[in-house]
Amino acid sequence: MNTTSKALCSLVLLYAGTASAGSAPAGGDESRISHGRYLIATSGCNDCHTPGYPQAGGSVPVEQWLTGSPVGFRGEWGTTYPANLRLSLSQLTEQQWLVLARTPMRPPMPWFSLRDMSDADLLSIYAFVRSLKPVGEAAPAYAPPGQAVSTPYFNFTPINLPVAAKTVN
């Protein structure tokens, strides 16, 4: 089970009964959904979480956004996959999302960008993603370092790094 899945499971257990995970976003207001769409479009979320988005120069219909990808990212941390955010967020309450968004995640997910967003921005993202409805399949599970994967992946292992300069004492 990957870190995100563990965090999601923990949050669901922690907040069980505090709010209905299947309910519409509180205040489902169009301006909040519109602002969430803007944040998703300008923050690079689609670059990884929407298959084919970078290759299409961002010209992917909104109906296909944020469905995750079976193409992984391999580095010293192992192999991670962009989550299907539409499925993931459909299982969370707003409060659970706020906690998850500020929880450290494996590379290359820039979790620190989410951590630094305001609650209002994060809740706008939540409202937008929830407005898309859950579709697609979950991304493949995290593979620890050294574990073979059968999916395609990008190699994030630096090569040709300069040798650190030796200091003279």
C-alpha positions, 0 to 999 in steps of 0.5 A: 500500500503506498503512502497516499493510500495509507494516509487516505485509509488512516484519514477515513478511519480517523474521521469516520462518522464526522461527515459524509464522504459521499456528500457534495462539497459544502457550499458547492458554489460555482465560484469556488469550483471555477477557482479550483479549476483555475488552480488545477490548470495553472499549478501543474496538477494535470502534468502528471495526473492527466494522461497525455496532458503535456504531450497535448500542450494542455489541450485535453478535455476537462472530462479527462482531467485528473484520472491518474496515470500508469506511467510511474516515476522511479528514483531513489524512493522507488517507483510512484504513480500519479493518483487518480484524484477523482477517485481519491477525493471522492472518498474524502471529506473536506477536512480529510482533504485538508489534512492529506494535502498537507501530509508529506508524499513521495517524490516527485509529488510537490506536496509542499506546494499543497502544504503552503496553499490556503485552506480556501484554495485547497477547498476550491481544488476539492470542490472542482475535483469533486464536481468532475465525478469519480471515473477511471481506475486507481493508479498502480501501487507504489513499488519500493526501491529495487522492486521490478515494475511492469509499467512504463516509468520515467527514470529520475536518477541523476547522471553525470553529477559533478564530483564535489570539490575537495576542501583543503584543510 
